[in-house]
Amino acid sequence: MAPYGYAITLFILGYLVSFVYFTDYLRRVHHVTYVDLGEPKLTTSSRSLDDQSKVLLALFSTWGFIFSSAHAQLGDFWLSIFVWWMRIVILGCFLLFVGLFFRS
């Protein structure tokens, strides 16, 4: 696998681990915000379309929370650090995927 493939793999794994930790932190420390975001998680055990759409909506709500300044209202230093980390990882994944189309 080329170094570019390794970078994409590392960023995706980093995103998955970071997302799980970020949502767990929200659930433990800021439970009301966690519920407001739709209780984000990576998977659902149900195969119903309704449950899967709720998971997707929660994901988009969480990304909206990450890329907005809503976390600043909570006044939590560690949450701010996690939000900045998630921004870096998500943007890194995005840039690496876009870069796939421009590789020669």
N, C-alpha and C positions, 0 to 999 in steps of 0.2 A: 504494500500500500504506500502510495506517495505521501510525502510530508503534509500535503494539503488534505488528504484523506484523514490522516492522524489528527490534524487540527480540528476538522469538522467533528470527528468522533469525540474528541476531548471536550469540545464546546457543548455538544449535545448531552453527553454524560454529565458535564458540569451543570447544565441547565436543569436536568432531571433531578439531580441531587439537591441543587439549590432550591428548586421549586418546592420539593417535599419539605425541606427544612424551613423555608420561608412560610409556607402555609401552616406547618406545625407550630411555628412561633406565633403566628397570628391567632391560631386556635387557642393556644395556651395563655397568651398575654393580652390579646385584644380580641376577645371572643365576640363582642358585639360587631366589630368590623368584619371579622371572619364570617359571621352569619349574614351581614349585609352584602358581602361579596358573593354569596350563594354557596358557602362552604366548599371552596375550591379543593379539588383532588384530581389526581391524574386519571383514574379509571372509575368505572362503575361496575358493580357486579350484575346489574340488570341489563338485559338486552333490549329493553323497551326504548323506543325512539324518544319518548318524553324524558326519561332519565338521562339519556345520552345528550340530549339538547340542553338539559340543565347543567351538565358538566361542562359543555362547550361555552355556555353563557357565563358560568362562573369563571372559566379561564379568561374570557375576554374582559370580564369585570375586574379580575385580578390584574391583568395587563394594564387596564385603564387606571387602576389604583397605583400601579408601579410607575407609570409614565405621567402621572399628574402630581400635584403637590399635596394631595390629601393626607399623606403620611405625616406631613409637618404639623397638622392640627393635633395629632396625638401626642406630640412632644416626647417621643421615645427615641433616644439616641441610637440604640441598637437597631430599631426598625429602620431608621434613616440609612444606616450602614447597609442593611440587607436590601433595601430598595435600590441603592446605588449599585450594589453588587449585581442585582437582578437586571438592572438596566444595561450594565456592561455585558453580561452574559447573553442576554436576548439580542442586543445589537450586534454582538460578535457572531452569534449564530446567523443572524440575518445577513450580515456582510459576507460571511463565508458562503452562504447559499447563493447570494447574488453573484459572488465571484466565480461560481461554477459556470455561469453562463458566458463569462468573458475570458475564460481560460482558453488557451489555444492548443 
